[in-house]
Amino acid sequence: MADNPLMTPSDVAAIQAAVREAEARTTGEIYCVVADDSSDYFETPLAWAAGVALLGPALLLLAGVHPGVPDLGGEWTAAQAVQAADAAARDTLMGAILLQLALFVATALVVSLGPVRRLLTPRALKRERVRREAQAQFLGKNLHATRERTGVLIYVSLWEHMAELIADEGIASQVEPQVWDRCMAALTAGLKRGEPAAGFAAAVGLCGDILAERFPARPGDNPNELPDTVILLPRD
């Protein structure tokens, strides 16, 4: 388990205790994962850099830069005039290309900075990546393989400031999705306060209440099928 700046060993122990207490009341299994992030979002600086670079020619026009027109006074032949006009057009085009390249590189470097990249990455893209990674963790940690299909994943992605809750089909078939809203609200409130253990414990307790009502524990037949601890996923 990797060190995480948000989670101390005492936080992990508190969450683990909350999971054990909740699972003692239900046949459901609650699994907690905290990831530093859910994607590298490399496309964000590239997309912004390309967009800004496309503004290069417009910036030149706004700055009053236009293709030079050669002075046709004097003894210019038609061929010389055409050559001079072509050279002026090439110089202007090269200047536009160099400006676009400079804008692309500068924008890509700036947007690659963590806080800027987080600000400029569309929220819908972050939500999609967090949901996708949560689903990958759900399958990768075998939450779909519990005896009665009653696994619940609580997944937090710190960089995006987002969380997901996934319930296996045995639960989803009997519990409406909005029922979990209170759990997620308690979790996110704790994270915003800088109290992750309290947020997780509250969310786990509420999940335990929901599961205990619909999937109560059976004395003598309630195996612990998944680890109770918090899985911490560091940034790659």
C-alpha positions in Angstrom: 0.0 0.0 0.0 1.6 3.3 -1.1 1.8 6.4 1.1 -0.8 9.0 0.3 -0.6 12.7 1.5 -4.4 12.6 2.2 -4.5 9.3 4.0 -2.6 8.7 7.3 -2.2 5.2 8.8 -4.8 6.2 11.4 -7.2 7.3 8.7 -6.8 3.9 7.0 -7.3 2.1 10.3 -10.5 4.1 11.0 -12.0 3.4 7.6 -11.1 -0.3 8.0 -12.9 -0.4 11.3 -16.0 1.3 9.8 -16.0 -1.3 7.0 -15.8 -4.2 9.4 -18.6 -2.8 11.5 -20.8 -2.2 8.5 -20.2 -5.6 7.0 -21.0 -7.3 10.3 -24.6 -6.3 9.7 -25.0 -7.4 6.1 -24.0 -10.0 3.5 -22.8 -7.1 1.3 -19.1 -6.3 0.8 -17.8 -2.7 0.9 -14.5 -2.0 -0.8 -12.8 1.4 -0.7 -10.2 2.7 -3.2 -8.5 6.1 -3.2 -6.6 7.0 -6.4 -4.3 10.1 -6.9 -5.9 10.5 -10.3 -7.8 8.6 -12.9 -6.0 9.7 -16.1 -3.0 11.7 -17.3 -5.2 13.9 -19.5 -2.4 14.4 -22.0 -4.9 15.4 -24.6 -5.8 18.5 -22.6 -2.6 20.5 -23.3 -2.5 19.2 -26.8 -6.0 20.3 -27.6 -5.5 23.8 -26.0 -2.2 24.2 -27.8 -3.7 23.3 -31.2 -6.6 25.7 -30.6 -4.4 28.6 -29.6 -1.9 27.9 -32.5 -4.8 28.2 -35.0 -5.2 31.8 -33.8 -1.7 32.7 -35.1 -2.8 34.1 -38.5 -5.6 36.1 -36.9 -3.2 37.6 -34.4 -0.9 38.6 -37.2 -3.7 40.4 -39.0 -4.8 42.1 -35.7 -1.3 43.3 -35.3 -1.3 44.8 -38.7 1.0 42.3 -40.4 0.0 41.7 -44.0 1.8 40.1 -46.9 4.3 42.7 -48.3 3.6 44.1 -51.7 6.8 44.9 -53.7 7.3 48.4 -55.0 6.7 48.0 -58.7 8.2 51.3 -59.5 11.3 51.4 -61.7 12.2 48.9 -64.4 10.5 45.7 -63.1 9.7 43.0 -65.5 6.6 40.9 -65.0 8.7 37.9 -64.0 10.5 39.9 -61.4 7.3 41.3 -60.0 5.8 37.8 -59.7 9.0 36.6 -58.0 9.0 39.5 -55.5 5.3 38.9 -54.7 6.0 35.2 -54.2 8.9 35.9 -51.9 6.8 38.3 -49.8 4.0 35.8 -49.5 6.5 33.1 -48.5 8.0 35.3 -45.8 4.6 36.1 -44.4 3.6 32.5 -44.4 6.8 31.4 -42.7 6.3 34.0 -40.1 2.7 32.7 -39.5 4.0 29.1 -39.2 6.7 30.1 -36.7 4.2 32.1 -34.7 1.9 29.1 -34.6 4.7 26.8 -33.6 5.7 29.1 -30.8 2.1 29.4 -29.6 1.7 25.7 -29.7 4.8 25.0 -27.6 4.1 27.8 -25.1 0.5 26.8 -24.6 1.3 23.1 -24.3 3.9 23.8 -21.6 1.6 26.1 -19.6 -1.4 23.8 -19.8 0.8 20.8 -18.8 1.2 22.3 -15.3 -1.0 20.3 -12.9 -3.3 23.1 -11.6 -3.8 24.6 -15.1 -4.4 21.2 -16.6 -7.0 20.4 -14.0 -8.7 23.8 -14.5 -8.8 23.5 -18.3 -9.8 19.8 -18.5 -13.6 19.7 -19.2 -15.5 18.4 -16.2 -17.4 15.9 -18.4 -14.1 14.3 -19.5 -12.9 14.1 -15.9 -16.2 12.5 -14.9 -16.0 10.0 -17.7 -12.4 9.0 -16.8 -13.2 8.7 -13.1 -16.2 6.5 -13.9 -14.2 4.4 -16.3 -11.4 3.8 -13.8 -13.9 3.0 -11.0 -15.4 0.4 -13.3 -11.9 -1.0 -14.0 -11.2 -1.2 -10.3 -14.6 -2.9 -9.7 -13.7 -5.7 -12.1 -10.0 -5.8 -11.3 -10.6 -6.3 -7.6 -13.2 -9.0 -8.3 -16.1 -7.2 -6.7 -18.3 -8.9 -9.3 -17.3 -12.3 -8.0 -18.8 -12.3 -4.5 -21.1 -15.2 -3.7 -24.3 -13.2 -3.9 -23.2 -10.4 -6.2 -23.4 -7.9 -3.3 -20.2 -6.0 -3.7 -20.1 -2.2 -3.4 -17.1 -0.1 -4.5 -16.5 3.4 -3.1 -13.9 5.0 -5.4 -12.3 8.5 -4.8 -10.1 10.2 -7.4 -8.2 13.0 -5.6 -6.9 15.0 -8.6 -10.3 15.4 -10.1 -12.1 15.9 -6.7 -14.6 13.3 -7.8 -16.0 10.0 -6.4 -18.0 7.1 -7.7 -20.0 4.3 -6.0 -20.7 1.1 -8.0 -23.0 -1.6 -6.7 -23.0 -5.1 -8.1 -26.1 -6.4 -9.9 -27.3 -8.3 -6.9 -27.7 -4.9 -5.1 -28.5 -2.7 -8.1 -31.5 -4.8 -8.9 -33.1 -4.0 -5.5 -31.7 -0.5 -4.7 -32.4 2.6 -6.7 -29.3 4.6 -7.7 -30.5 7.7 -5.9 -30.5 5.8 -2.6 -26.7 6.1 -2.6 -26.7 9.9 -2.9 -26.6 10.5 0.9 -23.5 8.2 1.1 -21.7 10.1 -1.6 -22.7 13.5 0.0 -21.2 12.4 3.3 -18.0 11.2 1.6 -17.5 14.4 -0.4 -18.3 16.6 2.6 -15.5 14.9 4.6 -13.0 15.2 1.8 -13.8 18.9 1.3 -13.2 19.4 5.0 -9.9 17.7 4.8 -11.3 14.8 7.0 -11.1 11.8 4.7 -11.5 9.2 7.4 -14.7 10.9 8.8 -16.1 11.2 5.3 -15.4 7.6 4.4 -16.6 6.3 7.8 -19.9 8.3 7.4 -20.3 7.0 3.8 -19.5 3.4 4.8 -21.9 3.6 7.7 -24.8 4.8 5.5 -23.9 2.0 3.0 -24.1 -0.5 5.8 -27.5 0.8 6.8 -28.8 0.4 3.2 -27.3 -3.1 2.8 -28.4 -4.3 6.3 -32.0 -3.4 5.5 -32.1 -5.3 2.2 -29.3 -7.9 2.7 -29.1 -8.6 6.4 -26.3 -10.8 7.8 -27.1 -14.4 8.4 -25.7 -15.7 11.7 -23.0 -18.3 11.0 -23.0 -17.6 7.3 -21.4 -14.2 6.6 -17.9 -14.7 5.2 -15.6 -11.7 4.6 -15.0 -12.1 0.9 -13.0 -8.9 0.3 -10.3 -7.0 2.2 -11.7 -4.3 4.6 -8.7 -1.9 4.2 -8.4 1.1 1.9 -6.5 0.5 -1.4 -4.3 3.5 -2.2 -3.4 4.0 -5.9 -0.5 6.4 -6.4 0.0 8.5 -9.5 1.9 6.5 -12.2 
